[in-house]
Amino acid sequence: MPENNTPMLSLKNVVKTFYAGTVNEKTALNNLCLDLYPGDFVTVIGGNGAGKSTMLNATAGVFPIDGGDVFIDGVNVTKLPEHKRAKYIGRVFQDPMMGTAANMQIEENLAIAARRGKKRTLRWSITQQERAEFKKMLSILGLGLEDRMTAKVGLLSGGQRQALTLLMATLNRPKILLLDEHTAALDPKTAAKVLEITEKVVSENKLTTLMITHNMKDAIKHGNRLIMMHEGRVVVDVSGEEKQKLTVEDLLMLFSRASGSEFASDRAMLSAE
């Protein structure tokens, strides 16, 4: 449950239009308003083009927004570029190849993540203390990676890489963790394992998290709050006991009531079976 009344992430009337003034003009975020409180784990679902990934990119500062404001822990970061917001944000992408250096060892990847945003020194070698800490962290994943710390990351499976990326993204306890369909490229069994690890890492570190998923059952099962987006806005926002009792059918009904249309995403519908 959220711990206080000051939002950790606040999106206020955020507007983003792509290809403005052309025939391809597309309003991706339409006066989007959303507050996440400390410890909130929010799952995000919506049809194609609903604005889910654009919302994550607007939060991370991947591009400038056309209107509105973005606050992280009370700080207005609207004008800050992506590299300056990076100290507040951890992110895991859909592609397991992103977020890690394939030709480097597991422990080297973790060392880079641990030193992100810190003053650089001439000393590069990994200390024994760091090695012990990395080993302990990796053992939490339950994937046996603690015994393979000098293995090249390129040799790992997709699921192992996503679990490692998650660890790297949360190593310095970011204020916001953004998960952009981070299990979509994995087979169902591996995806379930990575989600289990996600739940553990998020709850143990009390991380404020936004997780996009195309799987309605996963959206219901994980986190303490669920939002559905449609045409660049939040149209459904449920939490607590109401969320726990939800079924996929309830979710579809809520969506059609709130948006005045049927939920149109074959991918989400297929994964709801």
Secondary structure, DSSP 8 states (H G I E B T S, - for coil): ---SSS-SEEEEEEEEEESTTSTT-EEEEEEEEEEE-TT-EEEEEE-TTSSHHHHHHHHHTSS--SEEEEEETTEE-TT--HHHHTTTEEEE-SSTTTTS-TTSBHHHHHHHHHTTTS---S--S--HHHHHHHHHHHHHHTSSGGG-TTSBGGGS-HHHHHHHHHHHHHTT--SEEEEESTTTTS-HHHHHHHHHHHHHHHHHHT-EEEEE-S-HHHHHHSSSEEEEEETTEEEEEEEHHHHHT--HHHHHHHHHHHHSS----HHHHHTT-
